[in-house]
Amino acid sequence: MINLKSPSEIECMRASGAILRDCLLYLEEKVKPGVSTKLLDEFAYEYIVSHGAKPSFLGYGDFPGTICASVDDVVVHGFPSARKLKEGSILSLDCGLIYNGWQADAARTIAVGEISAEKRRLVETTRESFFEGVKQFKAGGHLGDISHAVQTYCETRGYGVVRSMVGHGIGRDMHEDPPVPNYGNPGHGPKLEIGMVLAIEPMVNMGTWRTVENGWKCVTADGLPSAHYENTVALTEKGAEILTL
């Protein structure tokens, strides 16, 4: 069942989203060669709790961190570790929090120092595909309109769109209905209604869309880099509003 949110509930989610937005901006400043993803995780935890919120990911299904820190060919769910970031890598930082009972979820893929033109294009395409999807988040449309827009934008540029991981509804729970694939057919899926709040999150590979999963770990099947971009988005009377940007 899809839980529609009232204007007052979306206002609560705006507050959660604002904390997460600023947390990710803070973390982006810390990403540089030689920094460990464990240290970034510690920064995220301290930032979130100092603003009166709680990390969503920490302990969720025994996940060990406040952030998912996914480097290069790791699509999502990378564990924070003592591994130090290397120049030329790309890092997906995925983070969620709960503030006054309401969730926010967002991700950014960040360059570690100077990166190749190919990696930069992948990161930019992934980000722009999110905005193409949001353009289709309109009352009266269908969820497949969002999915199709993301897929078309990426695949026409030669990238693989991950099938094994999808976005989701969000509210008091981090994962609510409906699932939000980044591929599909327009005019299909649940009807889009005012009050829906979705975590829209393209995960896009430089090569094949295929992935290999083992427990939490999800990597590209061909070892090529992957990028991830996510925001929590509400459908209001005024249209789609990005709560974490």
TILUM-495839 format. One record per residue: residue number from 1; residue in one letter; chain; x, y, z of N, C-alpha, C in turn. Coordinates in steps of 0.02 Angstrom, whole numbers. Last residue first. Layout:
<nodes>
+-----+-----+-------+--------+--------+--------+--------+--------+--------+--------+--------+--------+
|   n | res | chain |    n.u |    n.v |    n.w |   ca.u |   ca.v |   ca.w |    c.u |    c.v |    c.w |
+-----+-----+-------+--------+--------+--------+--------+--------+--------+--------+--------+--------+
| NUM |   A |     A |      X |      Y |      Z |      X |      Y |      Z |      X |      Y |      Z |
...
+-----+-----+-------+--------+--------+--------+--------+--------+--------+--------+--------+--------+
</nodes>
This chain:
<nodes>
+-----+-----+-------+--------+--------+--------+--------+--------+--------+--------+--------+--------+
|   n | res | chain |    n.u |    n.v |    n.w |   ca.u |   ca.v |   ca.w |    c.u |    c.v |    c.w |
+-----+-----+-------+--------+--------+--------+--------+--------+--------+--------+--------+--------+
| 245 |   L |     A |    886 |    929 |    -74 |    930 |    966 |   -118 |    920 |   1041 |   -107 |
| 244 |   T |     A |    790 |    849 |    -21 |    859 |    840 |      3 |    909 |    877 |    -41 |
| 243 |   L |     A |    667 |    865 |    -79 |    673 |    882 |     -8 |    745 |    880 |     17 |
| 242 |   I |     A |    601 |    927 |   -220 |    658 |    888 |   -198 |    675 |    910 |   -126 |
| 241 |   E |     A |    438 |    917 |   -274 |    484 |    956 |   -232 |    539 |    910 |   -206 |
| 240 |   A |     A |    327 |    925 |   -408 |    379 |    886 |   -375 |    426 |    933 |   -337 |
| 239 |   G |     A |    183 |   1034 |   -375 |    226 |    992 |   -416 |    277 |    954 |   -375 |
| 238 |   K |     A |    100 |   1097 |   -290 |    140 |   1140 |   -334 |    185 |   1099 |   -380 |
| 237 |   E |     A |     47 |    997 |   -213 |      1 |   1034 |   -256 |     39 |   1077 |   -307 |
| 236 |   T |     A |    183 |    876 |   -224 |    139 |    923 |   -189 |     91 |    955 |   -239 |
| 235 |   L |     A |    279 |    741 |   -202 |    233 |    769 |   -251 |    181 |    810 |   -215 |
| 234 |   A |     A |    450 |    741 |   -149 |    379 |    741 |   -132 |    338 |    770 |   -190 |
| 233 |   V |     A |    598 |    648 |   -142 |    557 |    695 |   -181 |    484 |    686 |   -164 |
| 232 |   T |     A |    763 |    624 |    -99 |    694 |    614 |    -76 |    651 |    668 |   -107 |
| 231 |   N |     A |    887 |    575 |   -220 |    855 |    624 |   -176 |    786 |    598 |   -155 |
| 230 |   E |     A |   1041 |    513 |   -287 |    975 |    502 |   -256 |    952 |    563 |   -218 |
| 229 |   Y |     A |   1151 |    427 |   -390 |   1127 |    494 |   -370 |   1055 |    487 |   -347 |
| 228 |   H |     A |   1296 |    341 |   -435 |   1233 |    338 |   -399 |   1214 |    410 |   -380 |
| 227 |   A |     A |   1398 |    242 |   -547 |   1382 |    304 |   -511 |   1310 |    301 |   -485 |
| 226 |   S |     A |   1533 |    127 |   -575 |   1461 |    140 |   -569 |   1452 |    206 |   -531 |
| 225 |   P |     A |   1665 |     61 |   -681 |   1637 |    103 |   -628 |   1561 |    111 |   -633 |
| 224 |   L |     A |   1684 |   -118 |   -718 |   1687 |    -47 |   -736 |   1651 |     -5 |   -684 |
| 223 |   G |     A |   1667 |   -252 |   -693 |   1720 |   -216 |   -656 |   1728 |   -143 |   -675 |
| 222 |   D |     A |   1561 |   -318 |   -746 |   1620 |   -312 |   -788 |   1677 |   -273 |   -756 |
| 221 |   A |     A |   1461 |   -313 |   -651 |   1483 |   -379 |   -674 |   1547 |   -376 |   -715 |
| 220 |   T |     A |   1480 |   -205 |   -510 |   1467 |   -214 |   -582 |   1496 |   -280 |   -606 |
| 219 |   V |     A |   1419 |   -263 |   -350 |   1470 |   -234 |   -393 |   1450 |   -245 |   -467 |
| 218 |   C |     A |   1366 |   -265 |   -190 |   1339 |   -262 |   -258 |   1390 |   -226 |   -301 |
| 217 |   K |     A |   1352 |   -341 |    -30 |   1395 |   -316 |    -84 |   1361 |   -319 |   -152 |
| 216 |   W |     A |   1271 |   -402 |     62 |   1263 |   -330 |     51 |   1298 |   -307 |    -12 |
| 215 |   G |     A |   1274 |   -552 |    -25 |   1255 |   -519 |     37 |   1241 |   -445 |     22 |
| 214 |   N |     A |   1323 |   -516 |   -174 |   1343 |   -566 |   -124 |   1331 |   -535 |    -56 |
| 213 |   E |     A |   1291 |   -489 |   -346 |   1275 |   -476 |   -276 |   1298 |   -534 |   -232 |
| 212 |   V |     A |   1337 |   -408 |   -490 |   1348 |   -469 |   -451 |   1336 |   -451 |   -378 |
| 211 |   T |     A |   1246 |   -342 |   -632 |   1283 |   -335 |   -570 |   1292 |   -404 |   -538 |
| 210 |   R |     A |   1224 |   -265 |   -793 |   1224 |   -324 |   -749 |   1268 |   -313 |   -688 |
| 209 |   W |     A |   1236 |   -166 |   -881 |   1191 |   -154 |   -826 |   1193 |   -210 |   -774 |
| 208 |   T |     A |   1407 |   -138 |   -935 |   1345 |   -177 |   -932 |   1302 |   -156 |   -873 |
| 207 |   G |     A |   1479 |     16 |   -904 |   1474 |    -39 |   -952 |   1406 |    -73 |   -947 |
| 206 |   M |     A |   1456 |    113 |   -811 |   1492 |    132 |   -871 |   1486 |     78 |   -925 |
| 205 |   N |     A |   1293 |    114 |   -735 |   1358 |     84 |   -746 |   1390 |    108 |   -811 |
| 204 |   V |     A |   1195 |    190 |   -612 |   1211 |    187 |   -683 |   1283 |    163 |   -691 |
| 203 |   M |     A |   1053 |    218 |   -527 |   1118 |    184 |   -518 |   1139 |    163 |   -588 |
| 202 |   P |     A |    940 |    344 |   -475 |    975 |    310 |   -530 |   1042 |    280 |   -508 |
| 201 |   E |     A |    823 |    359 |   -367 |    896 |    350 |   -362 |    926 |    310 |   -420 |
| 200 |   I |     A |    704 |    432 |   -268 |    721 |    418 |   -338 |    797 |    415 |   -342 |
| 199 |   A |     A |    600 |    402 |   -149 |    673 |    407 |   -154 |    691 |    384 |   -225 |
| 198 |   L |     A |    445 |    491 |   -141 |    487 |    439 |   -169 |    561 |    454 |   -160 |
| 197 |   V |     A |    285 |    519 |    -87 |    355 |    538 |    -75 |    399 |    479 |    -95 |
| 196 |   M |     A |    125 |    579 |   -131 |    176 |    526 |   -137 |    245 |    556 |   -123 |
| 195 |   G |     A |     47 |    691 |   -132 |     59 |    659 |    -67 |    108 |    601 |    -71 |
| 194 |   I |     A |    -36 |    664 |   -283 |    -12 |    713 |   -235 |     -8 |    680 |   -167 |
| 193 |   E |     A |     12 |    516 |   -375 |    -37 |    557 |   -340 |     -3 |    607 |   -295 |
| 192 |   L |     A |     27 |    411 |   -514 |     61 |    460 |   -471 |      9 |    508 |   -442 |
| 191 |   K |     A |    -19 |    240 |   -519 |    -33 |    309 |   -538 |     -1 |    356 |   -489 |
| 190 |   P |     A |     99 |    106 |   -541 |     51 |    144 |   -502 |     41 |    215 |   -528 |
| 189 |   G |     A |    129 |     48 |   -714 |    142 |     55 |   -642 |     90 |     97 |   -607 |
| 188 |   H |     A |    145 |    137 |   -871 |    137 |     77 |   -830 |    151 |     93 |   -757 |
| 187 |   G |     A |    179 |    247 |   -945 |    109 |    230 |   -940 |     94 |    168 |   -900 |
| 186 |   P |     A |    336 |    184 |  -1008 |    292 |    239 |   -989 |    219 |    216 |   -988 |
| 185 |   N |     A |    426 |     47 |   -937 |    386 |     74 |   -992 |    341 |    131 |   -968 |
| 184 |   G |     A |    596 |     42 |   -871 |    526 |     21 |   -877 |    491 |     57 |   -934 |
| 183 |   Y |     A |    710 |     85 |   -740 |    698 |     59 |   -808 |    625 |     39 |   -811 |
| 182 |   N |     A |    731 |    103 |   -609 |    760 |    153 |   -655 |    756 |    130 |   -728 |
| 181 |   P |     A |    591 |     74 |   -497 |    645 |     53 |   -543 |    671 |    111 |   -584 |
| 180 |   V |     A |    537 |     89 |   -349 |    546 |    139 |   -403 |    604 |    116 |   -447 |
| 179 |   P |     A |    407 |     14 |   -251 |    474 |     11 |   -279 |    478 |     59 |   -339 |
| 178 |   P |     A |    295 |    131 |   -164 |    309 |     78 |   -213 |    384 |     72 |   -227 |
| 177 |   D |     A |    316 |     62 |      0 |    292 |     55 |    -68 |    285 |    125 |    -99 |
| 176 |   E |     A |    467 |    106 |     90 |    395 |     98 |     84 |    378 |     81 |     12 |
| 175 |   H |     A |    601 |    115 |    187 |    579 |     81 |    126 |    504 |     69 |    130 |
| 174 |   M |     A |    600 |    191 |    305 |    647 |    207 |    251 |    625 |    176 |    185 |
| 173 |   D |     A |    446 |    253 |    373 |    493 |    198 |    361 |    539 |    216 |    303 |
| 172 |   R |     A |    384 |    372 |    360 |    406 |    353 |    428 |    453 |    293 |    425 |
| 171 |   G |     A |    447 |    374 |    204 |    405 |    414 |    249 |    427 |    402 |    320 |
| 170 |   I |     A |    456 |    321 |     33 |    488 |    337 |     96 |    442 |    380 |    138 |
| 169 |   G |     A |    473 |    206 |   -106 |    437 |    255 |    -66 |    472 |    265 |      0 |
| 168 |   H |     A |    627 |    187 |   -200 |    574 |    163 |   -156 |    533 |    222 |   -130 |
| 167 |   G |     A |    743 |    119 |   -326 |    721 |    167 |   -276 |    659 |    142 |   -239 |
| 166 |   V |     A |    836 |    -38 |   -342 |    787 |     12 |   -363 |    776 |     63 |   -307 |
| 165 |   M |     A |    942 |   -161 |   -413 |    929 |   -114 |   -358 |    883 |    -59 |   -384 |
| 164 |   S |     A |    951 |   -231 |   -531 |    945 |   -269 |   -469 |    931 |   -225 |   -408 |
| 163 |   R |     A |    973 |   -150 |   -642 |    907 |   -180 |   -632 |    898 |   -208 |   -562 |
| 162 |   V |     A |   1061 |     -6 |   -692 |   1058 |    -62 |   -646 |    985 |    -85 |   -638 |
| 161 |   V |     A |   1094 |     35 |   -856 |   1053 |     53 |   -798 |   1042 |     -9 |   -755 |
| 160 |   G |     A |   1239 |     76 |   -944 |   1196 |     23 |   -920 |   1159 |     44 |   -857 |
| 159 |   Y |     A |   1260 |    199 |  -1076 |   1270 |    172 |  -1009 |   1221 |    117 |   -993 |
| 158 |   G |     A |   1244 |    274 |  -1194 |   1289 |    216 |  -1193 |   1301 |    184 |  -1126 |
| 157 |   R |     A |   1150 |    367 |  -1205 |   1218 |    392 |  -1197 |   1267 |    336 |  -1186 |
| 156 |   T |     A |   1034 |    299 |  -1202 |   1050 |    334 |  -1265 |   1120 |    364 |  -1263 |
| 155 |   E |     A |   1034 |    259 |  -1068 |   1050 |    211 |  -1120 |   1065 |    244 |  -1187 |
| 154 |   C |     A |    998 |    378 |   -997 |   1063 |    345 |   -987 |   1082 |    299 |  -1046 |
| 153 |   Y |     A |    871 |    414 |  -1045 |    925 |    464 |  -1041 |    993 |    430 |  -1037 |
| 152 |   T |     A |    799 |    295 |  -1028 |    811 |    322 |  -1095 |    869 |    370 |  -1095 |
| 151 |   Q |     A |    796 |    281 |   -886 |    826 |    231 |   -929 |    845 |    259 |   -997 |
| 150 |   V |     A |    726 |    398 |   -846 |    794 |    384 |   -822 |    829 |    336 |   -869 |
| 149 |   A |     A |    603 |    377 |   -912 |    643 |    438 |   -926 |    715 |    428 |   -904 |
| 148 |   H |     A |    556 |    258 |   -857 |    573 |    260 |   -928 |    617 |    320 |   -944 |
| 147 |   S |     A |    530 |    298 |   -724 |    578 |    245 |   -739 |    602 |    249 |   -811 |
| 146 |   I |     A |    428 |    393 |   -743 |    491 |    412 |   -711 |    545 |    362 |   -731 |
| 145 |   D |     A |    330 |    312 |   -801 |    353 |    372 |   -837 |    421 |    395 |   -809 |
| 144 |   G |     A |    298 |    217 |   -707 |    340 |    197 |   -764 |    365 |    255 |   -805 |
| 143 |   L |     A |    207 |    284 |   -627 |    275 |    274 |   -602 |    322 |    255 |   -659 |
| 142 |   H |     A |    110 |    401 |   -722 |    122 |    335 |   -695 |    195 |    328 |   -675 |
| 141 |   G |     A |      9 |    549 |   -694 |     54 |    507 |   -733 |     61 |    439 |   -699 |
| 140 |   G |     A |    -64 |    613 |   -598 |   -100 |    587 |   -657 |    -57 |    544 |   -702 |
| 139 |   A |     A |     62 |    725 |   -552 |     -2 |    695 |   -536 |    -38 |    674 |   -599 |
| 138 |   K |     A |    229 |    683 |   -596 |    172 |    728 |   -603 |    107 |    691 |   -588 |
| 137 |   F |     A |    376 |    660 |   -631 |    341 |    649 |   -567 |    284 |    699 |   -562 |
| 136 |   Q |     A |    451 |    691 |   -738 |    393 |    649 |   -751 |    354 |    633 |   -687 |
| 135 |   K |     A |    559 |    761 |   -688 |    513 |    796 |   -734 |    449 |    757 |   -746 |
| 134 |   V |     A |    628 |    660 |   -624 |    586 |    705 |   -584 |    538 |    744 |   -627 |
| 133 |   G |     A |    702 |    605 |   -732 |    650 |    567 |   -699 |    602 |    611 |   -660 |
| 132 |   E |     A |    790 |    709 |   -756 |    745 |    688 |   -809 |    687 |    647 |   -780 |
| 131 |   F |     A |    859 |    706 |   -636 |    816 |    764 |   -650 |    768 |    750 |   -708 |
| 130 |   F |     A |    927 |    584 |   -652 |    881 |    594 |   -596 |    833 |    651 |   -612 |
| 129 |   S |     A |   1009 |    613 |   -759 |    954 |    565 |   -769 |    903 |    569 |   -712 |
| 128 |   E |     A |   1104 |    695 |   -703 |   1054 |    725 |   -747 |    996 |    677 |   -759 |
| 127 |   R |     A |   1179 |    599 |   -630 |   1145 |    654 |   -596 |   1089 |    683 |   -640 |
| 126 |   T |     A |   1227 |    520 |   -735 |   1186 |    490 |   -682 |   1146 |    544 |   -646 |
| 125 |   T |     A |   1304 |    613 |   -805 |   1245 |    582 |   -837 |   1198 |    552 |   -785 |
| 124 |   E |     A |   1404 |    641 |   -711 |   1358 |    694 |   -733 |   1295 |    665 |   -765 |
| 123 |   V |     A |   1468 |    516 |   -701 |   1438 |    548 |   -642 |   1387 |    601 |   -662 |
| 122 |   L |     A |   1510 |    497 |   -834 |   1466 |    449 |   -802 |   1430 |    481 |   -742 |
| 121 |   R |     A |   1597 |    606 |   -849 |   1537 |    602 |   -891 |   1486 |    553 |   -861 |
| 120 |   R |     A |   1696 |    569 |   -759 |   1658 |    631 |   -748 |   1593 |    631 |   -788 |
| 119 |   K |     A |   1747 |    454 |   -819 |   1713 |    449 |   -754 |   1670 |    511 |   -741 |
| 118 |   E |     A |   1801 |    513 |   -934 |   1751 |    461 |   -940 |   1712 |    453 |   -875 |
| 117 |   A |     A |   1898 |    600 |   -887 |   1840 |    629 |   -922 |   1784 |    577 |   -926 |
| 116 |   S |     A |   1954 |    549 |   -722 |   1956 |    548 |   -795 |   1893 |    580 |   -824 |
| 115 |   I |     A |   1980 |    663 |   -584 |   1958 |    600 |   -613 |   1958 |    606 |   -689 |
| 114 |   E |     A |   2067 |    727 |   -446 |   2054 |    732 |   -518 |   2035 |    664 |   -546 |
| 113 |   G |     A |   1986 |    688 |   -293 |   2038 |    724 |   -329 |   2018 |    732 |   -402 |
| 112 |   V |     A |   1859 |    592 |   -317 |   1914 |    593 |   -269 |   1974 |    625 |   -306 |
| 111 |   A |     A |   1694 |    648 |   -346 |   1761 |    637 |   -373 |   1812 |    640 |   -317 |
| 110 |   I |     A |   1546 |    569 |   -291 |   1595 |    623 |   -283 |   1662 |    602 |   -312 |
| 109 |   T |     A |   1376 |    549 |   -296 |   1440 |    520 |   -317 |   1490 |    576 |   -325 |
| 108 |   R |     A |   1256 |    546 |   -165 |   1295 |    585 |   -213 |   1356 |    544 |   -233 |
| 107 |   A |     A |   1092 |    518 |    -99 |   1159 |    494 |   -117 |   1190 |    542 |   -168 |
| 106 |   A |     A |    967 |    504 |     32 |    997 |    537 |    -26 |   1067 |    510 |    -38 |
| 105 |   D |     A |    825 |    513 |    132 |    874 |    468 |    102 |    901 |    502 |     39 |
| 104 |   A |     A |    735 |    532 |    285 |    762 |    562 |    224 |    817 |    517 |    198 |
| 103 |   Q |     A |    591 |    503 |    390 |    652 |    483 |    356 |    671 |    530 |    299 |
| 102 |   W |     A |    530 |    553 |    549 |    523 |    553 |    477 |    591 |    544 |    443 |
| 101 |   G |     A |    544 |    567 |    686 |    504 |    512 |    661 |    498 |    506 |    586 |
| 100 |   N |     A |    629 |    675 |    704 |    560 |    679 |    730 |    515 |    626 |    697 |
|  99 |   Y |     A |    722 |    609 |    579 |    715 |    669 |    620 |    642 |    676 |    639 |
|  98 |   I |     A |    836 |    495 |    519 |    769 |    503 |    546 |    769 |    564 |    591 |
|  97 |   L |     A |    932 |    471 |    366 |    923 |    490 |    436 |    850 |    495 |    453 |
|  96 |   G |     A |   1057 |    406 |    254 |    988 |    417 |    274 |    985 |    436 |    348 |
|  95 |   C |     A |   1166 |    406 |    113 |   1154 |    417 |    184 |   1079 |    428 |    196 |
|  94 |   D |     A |   1300 |    368 |      9 |   1228 |    360 |     19 |   1215 |    365 |     93 |
|  93 |   L |     A |   1421 |    414 |    -96 |   1402 |    421 |    -26 |   1326 |    420 |    -22 |
|  92 |   S |     A |   1527 |    343 |   -209 |   1456 |    354 |   -196 |   1446 |    356 |   -120 |
|  91 |   L |     A |   1671 |    403 |   -280 |   1643 |    378 |   -217 |   1569 |    395 |   -214 |
|  90 |   I |     A |   1799 |    367 |   -397 |   1735 |    400 |   -382 |   1704 |    364 |   -323 |
|  89 |   S |     A |   1978 |    401 |   -407 |   1919 |    359 |   -394 |   1856 |    402 |   -392 |
|  88 |   G |     A |   2081 |    491 |   -416 |   2053 |    465 |   -478 |   1994 |    419 |   -470 |
|  87 |   E |     A |   2169 |    446 |   -271 |   2159 |    495 |   -325 |   2132 |    460 |   -387 |
|  86 |   K |     A |   2085 |    341 |   -155 |   2140 |    354 |   -200 |   2121 |    405 |   -253 |
|  85 |   L |     A |   2045 |    324 |     19 |   2026 |    342 |    -50 |   2087 |    360 |    -91 |
|  84 |   K |     A |   2088 |    185 |    119 |   2095 |    256 |    104 |   2080 |    270 |     30 |
|  83 |   R |     A |   2002 |     76 |    226 |   2028 |     87 |    159 |   2030 |    163 |    144 |
|  82 |   A |     A |   1935 |     53 |    341 |   1999 |     89 |    347 |   2030 |    104 |    280 |
|  81 |   S |     A |   1761 |     79 |    290 |   1819 |     39 |    313 |   1880 |     84 |    320 |
|  80 |   P |     A |   1588 |     59 |    258 |   1643 |    102 |    277 |   1700 |     60 |    307 |
|  79 |   F |     A |   1531 |    -50 |    128 |   1542 |    -40 |    200 |   1597 |     13 |    211 |
|  78 |   G |     A |   1421 |    -12 |     -4 |   1489 |    -21 |     18 |   1497 |     -6 |     92 |
|  77 |   H |     A |   1295 |      2 |    -63 |   1301 |    -37 |     -1 |   1373 |    -52 |     19 |
|  76 |   V |     A |   1319 |     -4 |   -244 |   1289 |     22 |   -182 |   1309 |    -22 |   -124 |
|  75 |   V |     A |   1425 |    -38 |   -336 |   1366 |     -1 |   -356 |   1335 |     34 |   -296 |
|  74 |   V |     A |   1593 |    -32 |   -357 |   1542 |    -50 |   -307 |   1482 |     -6 |   -321 |
|  73 |   D |     A |   1687 |     19 |   -443 |   1642 |    -32 |   -470 |   1591 |    -57 |   -419 |
|  72 |   D |     A |   1709 |    161 |   -351 |   1720 |    137 |   -419 |   1669 |     84 |   -441 |
|  71 |   V |     A |   1648 |    129 |   -188 |   1703 |    156 |   -229 |   1706 |    121 |   -297 |
|  70 |   S |     A |   1533 |    178 |    -73 |   1543 |    132 |   -129 |   1592 |    162 |   -179 |
|  69 |   A |     A |   1472 |    180 |     78 |   1529 |    211 |     44 |   1553 |    164 |    -11 |
|  68 |   C |     A |   1333 |    221 |    167 |   1359 |    173 |    119 |   1413 |    209 |     79 |
|  67 |   I |     A |   1345 |    279 |    338 |   1343 |    290 |    265 |   1358 |    225 |    228 |
|  66 |   T |     A |   1348 |    220 |    460 |   1300 |    274 |    450 |   1292 |    290 |    376 |
|  65 |   G |     A |   1368 |     37 |    461 |   1388 |    108 |    457 |   1330 |    156 |    453 |
|  64 |   P |     A |   1335 |   -100 |    454 |   1381 |    -76 |    507 |   1396 |     -1 |    507 |
|  63 |   F |     A |   1176 |   -179 |    451 |   1225 |   -138 |    415 |   1269 |   -102 |    466 |
|  62 |   D |     A |   1079 |   -259 |    507 |   1148 |   -268 |    530 |   1199 |   -229 |    489 |
|  61 |   G |     A |    963 |   -202 |    461 |    983 |   -268 |    434 |   1055 |   -283 |    450 |
|  60 |   Y |     A |   1032 |    -61 |    519 |    976 |    -82 |    477 |    995 |   -148 |    442 |
|  59 |   G |     A |   1142 |    -12 |    585 |   1105 |    -67 |    616 |   1047 |    -92 |    576 |
|  58 |   L |     A |   1126 |    137 |    505 |   1165 |    104 |    558 |   1123 |     51 |    593 |
|  57 |   F |     A |   1035 |    204 |    424 |   1068 |    144 |    399 |   1101 |    104 |    455 |
|  56 |   S |     A |    987 |    319 |    487 |    940 |    266 |    467 |    975 |    201 |    452 |
|  55 |   P |     A |   1044 |    410 |    628 |   1060 |    377 |    565 |   1010 |    322 |    550 |
|  54 |   K |     A |    939 |    539 |    695 |    969 |    473 |    703 |    987 |    444 |    635 |
|  53 |   A |     A |    955 |    712 |    753 |    928 |    658 |    711 |    963 |    592 |    726 |
|  52 |   G |     A |   1011 |    824 |    810 |    952 |    796 |    840 |    919 |    740 |    801 |
|  51 |   H |     A |   1131 |    861 |    760 |   1072 |    899 |    737 |   1007 |    866 |    760 |
|  50 |   S |     A |   1219 |    770 |    806 |   1226 |    838 |    833 |   1168 |    883 |    811 |
|  49 |   V |     A |   1190 |    659 |    729 |   1166 |    660 |    799 |   1171 |    730 |    829 |
|  48 |   I |     A |   1248 |    702 |    605 |   1177 |    685 |    611 |   1153 |    690 |    683 |
|  47 |   Y |     A |   1384 |    722 |    634 |   1343 |    776 |    607 |   1269 |    762 |    619 |
|  46 |   E |     A |   1427 |    596 |    678 |   1431 |    654 |    723 |   1386 |    711 |    699 |
|  45 |   Y |     A |   1405 |    520 |    561 |   1370 |    504 |    624 |   1369 |    564 |    671 |
|  44 |   A |     A |   1493 |    583 |    471 |   1421 |    581 |    458 |   1382 |    568 |    522 |
|  43 |   F |     A |   1618 |    559 |    530 |   1596 |    628 |    519 |   1519 |    630 |    510 |
|  42 |   E |     A |   1619 |    419 |    520 |   1619 |    451 |    586 |   1596 |    523 |    581 |
|  41 |   D |     A |   1624 |    405 |    381 |   1568 |    378 |    418 |   1563 |    410 |    487 |
|  40 |   L |     A |   1749 |    460 |    355 |   1690 |    493 |    329 |   1627 |    469 |    365 |
|  39 |   L |     A |   1825 |    360 |    417 |   1826 |    427 |    445 |   1766 |    467 |    419 |
|  38 |   K |     A |   1796 |    254 |    331 |   1777 |    249 |    402 |   1776 |    318 |    434 |
|  37 |   T |     A |   1857 |    291 |    215 |   1784 |    294 |    216 |   1758 |    286 |    287 |
|  36 |   S |     A |   2000 |    398 |    239 |   1967 |    333 |    241 |   1891 |    341 |    241 |
|  35 |   V |     A |   2095 |    499 |    131 |   2045 |    497 |    183 |   2012 |    428 |    181 |
|  34 |   G |     A |   2175 |    495 |     18 |   2206 |    481 |     83 |   2158 |    478 |    141 |
|  33 |   P |     A |   2093 |    621 |    -77 |   2139 |    564 |    -75 |   2171 |    557 |     -5 |
|  32 |   K |     A |   1935 |    672 |     -4 |   1999 |    687 |    -38 |   2044 |    626 |    -34 |
|  31 |   V |     A |   1795 |    736 |     66 |   1818 |    684 |     20 |   1881 |    707 |    -16 |
|  30 |   K |     A |   1746 |    841 |    138 |   1795 |    798 |    171 |   1826 |    746 |    125 |
|  29 |   E |     A |   1647 |    899 |     64 |   1707 |    939 |     77 |   1764 |    897 |    107 |
|  28 |   E |     A |   1549 |    801 |     72 |   1583 |    813 |      8 |   1648 |    852 |     18 |
|  27 |   L |     A |   1502 |    818 |    202 |   1543 |    760 |    187 |   1582 |    770 |    121 |
|  26 |   Y |     A |   1426 |    936 |    187 |   1482 |    934 |    235 |   1530 |    877 |    218 |
|  25 |   L |     A |   1329 |    891 |     98 |   1373 |    946 |     78 |   1436 |    947 |    122 |
|  24 |   L |     A |   1269 |    796 |    181 |   1304 |    774 |    121 |   1350 |    828 |     94 |
|  23 |   C |     A |   1213 |    881 |    278 |   1261 |    830 |    298 |   1302 |    807 |    238 |
|  22 |   D |     A |   1121 |    954 |    205 |   1180 |    988 |    231 |   1234 |    940 |    255 |
|  21 |   R |     A |   1029 |    850 |    174 |   1061 |    891 |    121 |   1126 |    922 |    146 |
|  20 |   L |     A |    989 |    814 |    304 |   1028 |    767 |    262 |   1063 |    803 |    206 |
|  19 |   I |     A |    920 |    928 |    345 |    978 |    905 |    383 |   1021 |    859 |    340 |
|  18 |   A |     A |    820 |    932 |    247 |    867 |    988 |    252 |    930 |    967 |    291 |
|  17 |   G |     A |    745 |    816 |    271 |    783 |    824 |    209 |    836 |    877 |    213 |
|  16 |   S |     A |    683 |    847 |    392 |    730 |    791 |    388 |    776 |    799 |    327 |
|  15 |   A |     A |    603 |    953 |    346 |    653 |    964 |    399 |    705 |    909 |    400 |
|  14 |   R |     A |    523 |    889 |    253 |    568 |    943 |    231 |    623 |    955 |    283 |
|  13 |   M |     A |    448 |    808 |    335 |    500 |    776 |    294 |    547 |    828 |    264 |
|  12 |   C |     A |    361 |    903 |    387 |    407 |    867 |    432 |    464 |    835 |    393 |
|  11 |   E |     A |    293 |    933 |    270 |    332 |    985 |    304 |    382 |    954 |    353 |
|  10 |   I |     A |    228 |    814 |    249 |    282 |    833 |    202 |    324 |    888 |    232 |
|   9 |   E |     A |    135 |    828 |    351 |    185 |    774 |    354 |    243 |    788 |    307 |
|   8 |   S |     A |     60 |    934 |    305 |     97 |    942 |    368 |    150 |    887 |    376 |
|   7 |   P |     A |      5 |    881 |    185 |     51 |    938 |    183 |     91 |    946 |    247 |
|   6 |   S |     A |     14 |    698 |    203 |    -21 |    762 |    205 |     29 |    819 |    199 |
|   5 |   K |     A |     61 |    564 |     96 |     76 |    609 |    151 |     36 |    673 |    145 |
|   4 |   L |     A |      9 |    398 |     63 |     11 |    468 |     42 |     21 |    512 |    104 |
|   3 |   N |     A |     78 |    246 |     50 |     57 |    293 |    102 |     65 |    365 |     76 |
|   2 |   I |     A |     27 |    110 |    -42 |     64 |    173 |    -46 |     35 |    222 |      5 |
|   1 |   M |     A |     42 |    -60 |      0 |      0 |      0 |      0 |     44 |     63 |      0 |
+-----+-----+-------+--------+--------+--------+--------+--------+--------+--------+--------+--------+
</nodes>
